[in-house]
Amino acid sequence: MLTRAILAALMLCACATAQAEIASWYNEGQRTASGERFNPSAMTAAHRMLPFGTRVRVCRTGRCVVVRINDRGPFIRGRDIDLSEAAARELELIGAGVGAVRIKVLH
C-alpha cells in the first residue's frame, strides 16, 4: 500500500510535465455554461477552450486535485483556469485568490 508521502510525490511527478498556468477561483453563479447548476463544493473548473467534461489535474505547491471542466472562463486577462471553491481550498488558493499552478489534461 502506498503511503501518503509516496502518493503525493507520484502526483507531483505527474504534474512535472504539465504546463504552467495562472488559476483563480470563484463561488458564484446559478448555472454554468454547460447548463449544470453551479456547486462551489464540487471539484469543477472553468476554462475558455477545453471541452465540457474534460478532466484536468491541477497542482500547486505539492498539492494536486482533479477537476472536471463544466464552465467557461476566466474572463480576466492573464488567468487561465477558474477553480471551484472546493478545488481552490484543497490547493490552498483561497487566501491568495490567484496563483501559479500546473495543469495536465487527463481526458
Legacy VTK file of the C-alpha trace (Angstrom):
# vtk DataFile Version 3.0
C-alpha trace
ASCII
DATASET POLYDATA
POINTS 107 float
0.000 0.000 0.000
1.310 3.431 -0.942
1.997 5.828 1.867
0.594 9.347 1.703
4.079 10.803 1.061
4.791 8.427 -1.830
1.375 9.100 -3.344
1.938 12.866 -3.083
5.356 12.512 -4.741
3.863 10.491 -7.592
1.158 13.084 -8.163
3.764 15.857 -8.105
5.841 13.995 -10.693
2.758 13.538 -12.842
2.356 17.314 -12.915
6.030 17.973 -13.606
5.425 17.727 -17.361
2.235 19.764 -17.219
2.020 23.317 -18.469
2.236 26.318 -16.176
-0.970 28.337 -15.814
-2.483 31.037 -13.628
-5.508 29.932 -11.610
-8.177 31.859 -9.778
-11.333 30.663 -8.054
-14.973 31.579 -7.955
-18.053 30.655 -5.943
-20.941 32.475 -7.537
-23.448 31.851 -10.267
-26.654 29.913 -10.711
-25.796 27.888 -13.800
-22.580 27.005 -15.562
-22.084 27.403 -19.296
-22.671 23.649 -19.646
-26.138 24.078 -18.112
-25.320 22.459 -14.763
-26.251 24.128 -11.512
-23.109 25.721 -10.074
-21.866 23.869 -6.974
-18.947 25.500 -5.104
-18.402 22.213 -3.221
-17.786 20.190 -6.396
-14.356 19.605 -7.930
-15.042 21.583 -11.088
-13.454 24.390 -13.088
-13.986 26.854 -15.890
-11.727 27.014 -18.938
-12.092 29.044 -22.107
-11.290 26.268 -24.605
-11.276 22.777 -23.087
-14.423 20.757 -23.856
-17.014 20.266 -21.132
-16.374 17.024 -19.252
-12.583 17.184 -19.676
-10.770 16.081 -16.529
-7.704 18.112 -15.588
-5.114 17.534 -12.865
-4.221 20.864 -11.218
-1.147 21.038 -8.953
0.134 23.798 -6.690
2.840 23.651 -4.010
2.859 19.863 -3.839
-0.921 19.505 -3.713
-2.991 18.187 -6.615
-6.683 17.906 -7.416
-8.581 16.542 -10.377
-11.338 18.814 -11.637
-13.940 18.468 -14.366
-14.436 21.342 -16.801
-18.091 22.400 -16.720
-17.973 26.169 -17.252
-16.365 28.882 -19.378
-13.894 31.434 -18.100
-11.983 33.026 -16.566
-12.629 36.272 -18.378
-9.819 38.282 -16.795
-6.658 38.704 -18.871
-3.738 36.614 -17.662
-5.828 33.951 -15.948
-6.124 30.501 -17.490
-8.400 28.410 -15.279
-11.086 29.264 -12.730
-11.458 26.689 -9.954
-14.463 25.982 -7.780
-14.139 26.987 -4.147
-13.619 23.337 -3.101
-10.755 22.817 -5.560
-9.151 26.139 -4.588
-9.402 25.234 -0.903
-7.606 21.900 -1.496
-4.812 23.774 -3.302
-4.618 26.441 -0.575
-5.509 29.131 -3.105
-8.377 30.700 -1.132
-6.333 33.339 0.713
-4.181 34.230 -2.276
-7.094 34.329 -4.717
-4.797 33.828 -7.708
-1.733 31.657 -8.091
0.544 29.699 -10.372
-0.486 26.111 -10.997
0.481 23.302 -13.317
-2.288 21.644 -15.243
-2.388 18.437 -17.201
-5.343 17.291 -19.270
-6.235 13.727 -18.303
-9.027 13.043 -20.826
LINES 1 108
107 0 1 2 3 4 5 6 7 8 9 10 11 12 13 14 15 16 17 18 19 20 21 22 23 24 25 26 27 28 29 30 31 32 33 34 35 36 37 38 39 40 41 42 43 44 45 46 47 48 49 50 51 52 53 54 55 56 57 58 59 60 61 62 63 64 65 66 67 68 69 70 71 72 73 74 75 76 77 78 79 80 81 82 83 84 85 86 87 88 89 90 91 92 93 94 95 96 97 98 99 100 101 102 103 104 105 106
